[in-house]
């Protein structure tokens, strides 16, 4: 018996739009990562990109539980000596609120070239407007 491999046609991919307003960051990231990987489809294969495109709007209104708003930090490193930089969630939300969702979803995808390819199908926007109306995205609710 042969192993079934799905056809990788771009026209079979759907577009989903998720409103992050009032959604908890971790739970939203799990839902987005599952849509990007294609885990909601019967043809899901772990080593194959069968996922859909996901548009997340209102990224600046995502919620964090507990004291993460002030106590959680994101670290980046420039590669130079003394080039570590730490930013709190509060500071990141002011400058680039899209990075909160991107960072959370990136941690839930495979750490290889397949995961990097899946991350390109995620589009995150700070406000409620997005330029992907021509793709006719299906509204998907963020489950809490």
N, C-alpha and C positions, 0 to 999 in steps of 0.2 A: 504494500500500500504506500502511495506517495504522500508526502507532506503537502498540504494545501498552502500556497502562497498567494496573497491577494494581489490584484493588479494595482499599480500605483498611478492612477489617472488623476490629474489635478481637477478635472471637472466633477469628480465624485466628492470632492471636499466641500463641506458646508462652511458658512461663516456664522459665528455666534457673537452676539453683543451682550455683555454682562455689565450691569450697573453696580459699581462697588460702593455706592452710598449706603452706609449703615452696615456693611458686611464686615465680618471679622477677617483679618488679613490671612491667617493660616488656613482657615476653612475655604476662603475664596481661592487661595493658591492651589489647594488640592484639587478643587473643581476645574480650574483652568488647566492645570498640568494633565489631568485625566483627559480633557478634551483635546489638548495638543498631542498627546500620545495616541489617542484613538481608543482608549480603554472602554468607551461606551459603545463600540461597534462590535458586531459578531466576527468581523474579520481581523480583530486585533492580533498582532504578532509582535512580540517584544523587540525583535531586531529589525523591524520594518516601520517606516514612517507612514502610518495610516490615519493620522490625526487631522483635525479640522483647524481652520483659522479662528482666532479668538480676538475680539476687540473689547477691551475693558475701558469703560468711561467713568468719570468722577473718581479718579484715583486719589485725589486729595481728601476725600471724605471717607476713606477706609478706616476702620476701627482697629485698635489694638487693646487687648485685655490687660488688666493689672497695671503695673507701673512701667510698662515697656516704653511708653512715650518719652520718659526721661531717663530710664536706666539702661535701655538697649543701645548699643553702639555698632556702627558699621565701620570696618577697617579697610583702608585701601593702602597700597604700597606702590610708590613710584619706581622702585628699583634702585634708587640712590640711597646712600648711607643717611640714616635719619629721616627717610622719606615716608615714614608711616603717618597716616592721617586717620583720626577717629572722628566720626560724625554721629551725633545722636539722631534718634528718629525724629525728634522735634525739628532739628535743623534740616534734615533731609526732606521732611514734609514741606518746609517753606521753600527750599530751592528746587528740588526735583521729586515731587511726590510719585512720579511714575517708577522711580527706582525702588520704592518699597515693594511694589508688586513684582517687578522684574526680578529682583533679588530673591524673593520668596519662591517664585515659580522656578527660577533657574536651579535652586537647590533641590527641587523635586524631580528634575529631569535627569536622564542618564548623563554621566560625566564623560562624554566622548563626542565624536563628530556628529553622531545621530542626535544627541541632545542639543548641540549647537544649531543644527538644522531645524529642529522643532521650535527652538526659541525664536527663530525668525518669523514664525507664523503668529507670534503674539504681538498685538498692537495695543499700547496703553496710552490713554489720554487723560490729561489733568482735569478737564471739564467735561460737560455732557455732549459736546459736539465732536464728531469724527468724520473724516473724508471718505468713508467706505460705504456710503449709501448705495452706490451703484452695484455693489456685490450682494445687495439685499440680505443683510445679516438677520438671523433669526434671534429674537430676544430670548435670553436664557436668564432665569432668576438665580441670584446668588443664594444658595442655601446656607442657613445659619445653624 
